[in-house]
């Protein structure tokens, strides 16, 4: 019996899988050549603390105002006029926006501050990309929620100002809570697309955060980046268009020749707050979303143009091959009809 020979080049499946680079580190892998200073840690900690404290203060004020309106509505007499439901629904949207911003700063800011304070090696801490996927999901979710909530608030104010006497213009508190929940659900669905195989999250320089791959040119990463960009741009465009129409209508009603005598201070206040929210969202996201969408559309156009050029080249190649075959057939027929006397026989 001959001894069993072992191939020296053979590796076990577990060893080969252990040597594979995880997806979140496939583009770039930490540690980076980056020297963190004490100022960067203080900078991120101070700004995160300011954002958390201001959002917490705003949330407390909004919840108190909402509870006072609910108490006034329940204590109103049967014959008296109850408080306006538009103000209550707007406060619910504001509470959802402030709470979402607070949670986003707390989740993502704690990770960034921890990185600058401890300088942990992300790949050693998270070898299977679970933590990176969590932060990428949080970045996309808490990034889309303010944009979508701003668009929902713009729709609510547009209906309340331009159609004040319609049933859809007077949004109830329950419907406002339902819309906030639907916005969270939609943003969470988009953020969880990489878990379904559409796109992926990658570690970003200097190794303190994870996000989607903006520079993707083909494949599912391009699809995911395009979905994220188009959802954000559509939300900003909806907010800008509806808020502009609402402001023009409000100015015509309050200051025009056919101005209504009844007070509209609360509507002006809500529109001013909504304009500020739209401006802040535009300043934060406009440098990223249009450039990312333009890159993805250009990549799709280049890939389609390249595919069309390849198809044309293949069609030309097939045509040249057919012409070459026809020429070869004619040459062969001429050789068959060639006579020994040195001339071609006449066709019968």
C-alpha positions in Angstrom: 0.0 0.0 0.0 1.3 3.4 -1.0 1.3 6.1 1.6 -1.3 8.9 1.3 0.3 12.0 -0.3 -0.7 15.4 1.1 -0.6 18.3 -1.3 1.5 21.1 0.2 -0.5 23.8 -1.7 -3.8 22.7 -0.2 -5.5 25.0 2.4 -8.5 24.2 4.5 -11.7 26.1 3.7 -11.6 27.7 7.2 -8.1 29.0 6.6 -9.1 30.4 3.2 -12.2 32.1 4.5 -10.2 33.6 7.4 -7.8 35.1 4.9 -10.6 36.8 2.9 -10.9 40.5 3.4 -14.3 41.6 4.8 -16.4 43.6 2.6 -16.3 46.8 4.6 -12.5 46.8 4.4 -12.2 45.8 0.7 -11.8 49.3 -0.6 -9.6 50.7 2.2 -8.4 49.2 5.4 -7.4 50.8 8.7 -5.2 51.8 10.4 -4.7 54.9 8.3 -1.7 57.2 8.3 -3.5 59.7 10.5 -2.2 61.5 13.6 -5.0 62.4 15.9 -4.5 65.5 18.1 -6.1 66.4 21.3 -7.9 69.3 19.6 -9.8 66.8 17.3 -11.1 64.9 20.2 -12.2 68.1 22.0 -13.7 69.4 18.8 -15.9 66.4 18.2 -16.8 66.1 21.8 -17.8 69.8 22.2 -19.9 69.9 19.0 -21.6 66.6 19.9 -22.3 67.9 23.4 -23.7 71.2 22.1 -25.9 69.3 19.6 -27.2 66.9 22.2 -27.9 69.6 24.8 -29.7 71.9 22.3 -31.8 69.1 20.9 -32.7 67.9 24.4 -33.7 71.4 25.4 -35.8 71.8 22.3 -37.5 68.5 22.8 -38.5 69.3 26.3 -39.9 72.7 25.2 -41.8 71.0 22.3 -43.2 68.3 24.5 -44.4 70.8 27.1 -46.1 72.9 24.4 -47.7 69.8 23.0 -49.0 68.7 26.4 -50.4 72.2 27.1 -52.3 72.2 23.8 -53.6 68.7 24.5 -54.7 69.8 28.0 -56.4 73.0 26.5 -58.2 70.9 23.9 -59.5 68.5 26.5 -60.5 71.3 28.8 -62.3 73.3 26.2 -66.1 73.8 26.6 -68.5 72.0 24.3 -69.6 75.3 22.7 -66.2 77.0 22.5 -63.8 76.7 19.6 -61.0 74.1 20.3 -57.4 74.9 19.5 -56.2 74.5 16.0 -55.2 71.0 15.0 -52.6 72.3 12.5 -50.5 73.6 15.3 -50.6 70.3 17.2 -49.7 68.3 14.1 -46.8 70.7 13.3 -45.5 70.3 16.9 -45.7 66.5 16.5 -43.5 66.7 13.3 -41.1 69.0 15.1 -40.9 66.6 18.0 -40.2 63.7 15.6 -37.5 65.8 13.9 -35.8 66.9 17.1 -35.9 63.4 18.6 -34.4 61.9 15.4 -31.6 64.4 15.3 -30.9 63.8 19.0 -30.7 60.1 18.6 -28.5 60.4 15.5 -26.0 62.7 17.3 -26.0 60.4 20.3 -25.3 57.2 18.3 -22.9 58.5 15.7 -21.2 61.1 17.9 -20.4 58.6 20.6 -18.6 56.4 18.1 -16.6 59.3 16.6 -15.7 60.7 20.0 -14.6 57.3 21.2 -12.4 56.9 18.2 -10.6 60.2 18.7 -10.2 59.6 22.4 -9.0 56.0 22.3 -7.6 55.6 18.7 -9.0 52.0 18.5 -8.2 49.8 15.6 -11.5 49.3 13.8 -10.4 46.2 12.0 -9.3 44.5 15.2 -12.4 45.6 17.1 -14.8 44.7 14.3 -13.3 41.9 12.2 -16.7 40.8 10.7 -18.0 44.3 9.9 -21.0 44.2 12.2 -20.1 47.4 14.0 -19.3 49.1 10.7 -22.6 48.0 9.2 -24.4 49.4 12.3 -22.8 52.8 12.0 -23.4 52.9 8.2 -27.0 52.1 8.7 -27.3 54.7 11.4 -25.7 57.4 9.2 -28.1 56.7 6.3 -31.1 56.4 8.5 -30.5 59.5 10.6 -29.4 61.4 7.4 -32.6 60.7 5.5 -35.0 61.2 8.3 -34.6 65.0 8.6 -34.9 65.4 4.9 -38.1 63.2 4.7 -39.6 64.8 7.8 -38.9 68.3 6.3 -40.7 67.2 3.1 -43.7 65.8 5.1 -43.9 69.1 7.1 -43.8 71.0 3.9 -46.7 68.9 2.5 -48.7 69.5 5.8 -48.2 73.3 5.7 -49.0 73.4 2.0 -52.3 71.7 2.5 -53.0 73.8 5.6 -52.4 77.1 4.0 -53.7 76.5 0.4 -56.6 74.3 1.4 -57.5 75.4 4.9 -61.2 74.3 4.7 -60.6 70.8 3.2 -60.6 67.8 5.4 -57.1 66.8 4.2 -55.8 70.2 5.1 -56.6 69.7 8.8 -54.3 66.9 9.8 -55.1 65.2 13.0 -52.6 64.3 15.7 -53.0 60.6 15.0 -52.4 61.1 11.3 -49.3 63.2 12.0 -47.9 60.5 14.3 -48.6 57.9 11.6 -46.7 60.0 9.0 -43.7 60.3 11.3 -43.8 56.5 11.8 -44.0 56.0 8.0 -41.0 58.3 7.5 -39.0 56.3 10.0 -40.0 53.1 8.4 -39.1 54.2 4.9 -35.7 55.6 6.0 -35.0 52.4 7.8 -35.9 50.4 4.7 -33.4 52.4 2.6 -30.7 52.1 5.3 -31.2 48.3 5.5 -30.8 47.7 1.7 -27.2 46.5 2.1 -28.4 43.8 4.4 -30.5 42.6 1.5 -27.5 42.6 -0.9 -28.1 46.0 -2.5 -24.9 48.0 -1.8 -22.6 47.9 1.1 -21.0 50.1 3.9 -17.3 50.8 4.0 -14.9 52.3 6.5 -14.1 55.9 5.7 -11.0 58.0 6.4 -9.7 58.6 9.1 -11.3 55.4 10.3 -13.8 56.9 12.7 -17.0 56.3 10.6 -18.6 54.1 8.0 -20.8 55.1 5.1 -21.9 54.0 1.7 -19.4 53.9 -1.2 -19.8 57.3 -3.0 -17.2 56.5 -5.6 -18.9 53.3 -6.8 -19.1 53.1 -10.6 -20.8 49.8 -11.3 -22.8 47.1 -9.5 -25.1 47.2 -6.5 -23.1 49.9 -4.7 -23.9 52.3 -7.5 -27.6 51.4 -7.2 -27.6 52.0 -3.5 -25.8 55.3 -3.8 -28.2 56.4 -6.5 -31.3 55.5 -4.4 -29.9 57.4 -1.4 -29.0 60.5 -3.5 -32.3 60.6 -5.4 -34.4 60.2 -2.2 -32.5 63.0 -0.5 -32.7 65.3 -3.6 -36.4 64.6 -4.1 -37.1 65.5 -0.5 -35.2 68.7 -0.7 -36.9 69.6 -4.0 -40.3 68.9 -2.6 -39.6 71.0 0.5 -38.3 73.9 -1.6 -41.2 73.9 -4.1 -44.1 73.5 -1.5 -42.5 76.0 1.0 -42.1 78.6 -1.8 -45.8 78.2 -2.8 -46.9 78.3 0.8 -44.9 81.5 1.5 -46.3 83.2 -1.6 -49.8 82.3 -0.6 -49.3 83.4 3.0 -47.9 86.8 1.8 -50.8 87.3 -0.5 -53.3 86.5 2.2 -51.6 88.6 4.9 -50.3 91.6 2.9 -52.2 91.6 -0.4 -55.1 93.8 -1.4 -57.5 91.0 -0.5 -55.9 90.4 2.9 -58.0 88.5 5.4 -58.6 90.3 8.7 -58.2 87.2 10.9 -54.8 86.7 12.6 -52.3 84.3 11.0 -49.4 84.7 13.5 -49.2 81.0 14.2 -49.0 80.2 10.5 -46.2 82.8 9.9 -44.3 81.3 12.9 -44.6 77.8 11.6 -43.5 78.8 8.1 -40.4 80.7 9.5 -39.4 77.6 11.4 -39.9 75.4 8.4 -37.8 77.7 6.2 -35.0 77.6 8.7 -35.2 73.8 8.8 -35.1 73.6 5.0 -32.1 76.0 4.8 -30.1 74.0 7.4 -30.9 70.7 5.6 -29.9 72.2 2.2 -26.6 73.6 3.6 -25.7 70.2 5.2 -26.7 67.9 2.2 -26.4 69.9 -1.0 -22.6 69.6 -1.2 -23.0 65.8 -1.2 -26.3 64.7 -2.8 -26.1 66.5 -6.2 -22.4 65.5 -6.7 -23.1 61.9 -5.8 -26.2 61.7 -8.1 -24.3 63.4 -10.9 -21.4 60.9 -10.5 -23.8 57.9 -10.6 -25.8 59.1 -13.6 -22.5 59.8 -15.5 -21.3 56.3 -14.6 -24.5 54.8 -15.8 -24.4 56.9 -19.0 -20.7 55.8 -19.6 -21.5 52.2 -19.0 -24.5 52.3 -21.4 -22.4 54.1 -24.0 -19.7 51.5 -23.6 -22.2 48.7 -24.0 -23.6 50.3 -27.1 -20.2 50.7 -28.6 -19.4 47.1 -27.9 -22.6 46.0 -29.5 -21.8 48.2 -32.6 -18.3 46.8 -32.7 -19.6 43.2 -32.5 -22.2 43.9 -35.2 -19.5 45.4 -37.5 -17.3 42.4 -36.8 -20.1 40.0 -37.7 -20.6 42.1 -40.9 -17.0 42.0 -41.8 -16.9 38.2 -41.2 -19.9 37.7 -43.5 -18.3 39.8 -46.3 -15.1 37.8 -45.9 -17.0 34.6 -46.1 -18.8 35.7 -49.2 -15.5 36.8 -50.8 -14.0 33.4 -50.0 -17.0 31.6 -51.5 -16.7 33.6 -54.8 -12.9 32.9 -54.9 -13.6 29.2 -54.4 -16.3 29.2 -57.1 -13.8 30.9 -59.5 -11.2 28.2 -58.8 -13.8 25.5 -59.5 -14.7 26.9 -62.8 -11.1 27.5 -63.8 -10.1 25.7 -67.0 -6.7 24.0 -67.7 -6.4 26.4 -70.7 -6.1 29.3 -68.3 -9.5 30.8 -68.5 -12.7 30.7 -66.5 -15.5 28.6 -67.9 -18.7 30.4 -68.9 -21.6 29.8 -66.6 -24.3 27.5 -68.0 
